[in-house]
Amino acid sequence: MAETPASVDILAIAAHRDDVEQTCGGTLLKMAQMGRSTGILDLTRGEMGTRGSSEDREREAQQAASILKICWRQALDIPDGRVENTWANRLKTAAIIRRLTPRVVILPYWQGRHPDHYTASVLGYEGCFLAGLTKLKIAESLRNEGIDASGIGEAGPHRPYKVIYASLYYDVRPTFVVDITDQFDARLESLMVYKSQFSDQEAGQDIFPALEEIRDRIHSMARFYGMLAGVKYAEPFVQKEVGLVDDLLAIPVQSI
């Protein structure tokens, strides 16, 4: 990755290392290729995963970030498998948002199979809200909770302009999709560097699909969402706000 930036344009927040690669990695790469600065905040370090160690996951995450041209990537110390929407976790997330001042934050969809995923969604949203409170002193509040706040500092308040939700993990009709046809191969490569998770191995073979099946699923899902918008490969997103259109002749995606 490049030298740590003072800020990023787009910050993706997810529960685990490899979640972002699966749900919005192609979009982040596309934004980077357009000159936008991007970052990833992984809330946990992957120590509870059936396969691999937190050290394996950290090494793989940095390799994946390099492929996706990510400017900044770090993991918080929230316990894997125990992502909880606590005051302290909201403060830690808000501190990163204040530090990086993203205009757009990408969160996991707020429903799903894995509790860490949907909890990360609510935690991320509330962290975005807290980050904008002028009178909130994050480092002081963490110390009041008995948590070491060294290195956090007191960056000024910042609230992202836009919060969107990567919805690939849940069966919901997207508000919009991003065409990642040109980024698909690199997105797949970024996932495959997680050899601790996606290589064929004895550990977890009863719950993890075989590597070739994983590849097939990734292709099929990207093709499905691409088909919805008339492109080859796409990633799905949901926004809670109503969209705003100024020019009816500029609305993309053909109806008939």
N, C-alpha and C positions, 0 to 999 in steps of 0.2 A: 504494500500500500504506500501511497504518497505520504509526505510529511503531514503530521496531524494538523488539520485545518482549524482556524479560529471558529468557523461555523460551517454548517452544511445546509444545502437547500432542501434536501429530503432525508428524513430519518425513518427507517423501518425498525419497529420494536416487535420482538417475538420472544416466546418462552425459551426455545432451545436453539442451539447451534444446528443449523440445516433447515429450520422452519422457513426462514426468509428465502433461501435458495429454492425451496419447493413452491412457495406461494407467490413470490414477486421478484425473484432474482432477475428474470429477463427484463422486467420493467426498470429495475435499478440500473442494469447495464445500459439500457436504451437511454435513460436520462443522463448517465455519465457520458455517453457518446454524443449527446446533445450539448454537452458543456456544463451540465448541472453537477454540483457536488453532492455526494450521497454518503450516508452512514448507516450502520447497523448496531442496535443495542440488543444483545442477547441477555435475557433476564437471569438465566441460569447457566451453569457450566457443564451440565451433562453427566454429573457424577453418578446418577441413578440409572443410567441407560443400561439395557441388557447387554449391549455390545460396547466394547471400547471403554476408555477412561476419559476423565475430564482433560487430561493432557493430550490424548489423541484428538479429542474434539477441538481443542484450542488450535492445535497445529493445522488440522484440516480446515477449520473456519478461516484462518488467515490465508491459506492457499485459495480457498473459494473466493474470499474477498478480493484477492489480487486478480482473479479471472474476471470478476464482475466490476472491476475498476472502482471499488469502494474506497473512499477517502479515509474513513474512520470506522473502526469496529472495536467494541469492548463488550465484556460480559460483567453483569453485576454478580453479587454473591448470594442471591436468593436461592434457597435449597431447591434442587431439581426434584420435581414431583410434589413440591410444596409451595408453588407460587400462590401467595395469599395477598389479598388486597388490603394490606395493613397500612397504617399511617406512615410507618418507617419506609416501607417499600414505595409508597407514593412519593415520599420526599426524595428518595434516592433517584427515582425516575425523573422527577421534576428538576432535580439538580442537573441532570444530563441535558434536559431540554433547554434549560436556561443557558448552559454552557455552549451548546451547539446552535441555538436559535434557529431551528428548522422552520421553513415556511409550510412544509407539508410533512405530516406524520402518517405513516402506514402502520396500521394495527391489525392483529388477527381478527377475524369475524367473531362476534360476541356469542355464538353458539358453536358447539362442536362436541366430539367424543372425548377429547382429552381435557380434563379440568384445568391443566396449566394453560392451555390455549385460550379458552374463553375467559379465564381469570386475567390473563395477560391483557386481553382486550379492555376490560373494565379498568384495570390498574393503569394501563397506558393512557386511557382517556382522562382519568381523574388526575394523573400526573401532569398531563397537558394543562388541565384547568388550574391546578395549584401553582404551576410554574408562572402563571400570569398574575398572581396575587401580589400586589405591590408591597404590602406590609409583611408578607411571609419571609422570615429569615430561615433558610433551609438548614444551614450548618448549625445554627443555634438550636433549632428544633430537634435535629438529630442528636445533638449532645444532651438535650433534655430527656431524650429517650434512652440515654446510656450508650449511644452508638458513636464510635470513633468517626469524626467528621473531618479529619485532617486531609488536606488536599482538595476539599470540596469548594472552599471559598464562598463568596456571596455574590454571584453574578446577578445582574439586574433582572427584573421580571420579563418574561417573554411567553407569549401564547401563540402556538402555530395558527396560521390562517386556515388551514384545511386539514381535516382528519378523514382518512379513507380507510376502508377495511378490505384486506386481502381475503377473499372468500373461498379459495380453492378447497379448503378442508371441510366445507359444509355445502350441502345441496340447496343452494338458494340462487334464484335468478339474479345475475349481476346487474348493477346500475349501468356499468360500462366495462369494456374490456380494453386492454392495451395490446396492440399488435406487436408480437415479439418474434415474428417470422425470422428476421435477420439476426436475432439474438438467441434463438432457440438452442443451437448447438453449444454455444458457450454456457448457457444456463444449465444444460444437461451435464456439461463437463464440470461445472462448479459443484454439482450434486455428487458426481462420481468420485471426486477427491475425498469424500467421506467414506473411505474404504472400511473404516471401523463399523459403519452402519449398513453399507449397501453391497459389500462383497459377499459371495457365497461362503458361509462358514457354519460350523456346528452350533455355536452359541446362538440361541434364539431362532433356530431353523423352523421351529414349530409355530412361530408367530410372525416371522419376517418372510415375505415372498422372495422367490429366487431373483437373482439379478436381472435376468432377461425379462421376467414378468414386470419388475419395477420399471425397466426401460419402456416396455410396452404401455404401461399405465401412464407414464409421463407423456409419451407421444399422444396417446388417445385423449387424455384430458386437455392437452394444449390444442389438439385438433378440434375437439368439441367446442371449446370456447372460441376458437378462431372461426369456426363455421357460423356461429351466431352473428358475427359481424362481417362475414364475407372475406376473411383472411385465412392464411394457413394455420398459424399458431397464435394463441393469445392467452393472457392471464386475466382472471376476473376480479372485479372490485365492486364494492357497495359503498354508496355514500348516503347519509341520512337526510341530507338537504335536498330540496327540489332543485333541479337543474335550471339554469338561466340561459335563454337563447336570445340573441340580438338580431340575427339574420336567418330567416327561415331557409334561405337558399344555401346556407353554409352548414346545415346540419348533416353530419356524416352518416353513412350506412344506408344503402338503398332499401326502400320499403317493398317494392314489387319487382 
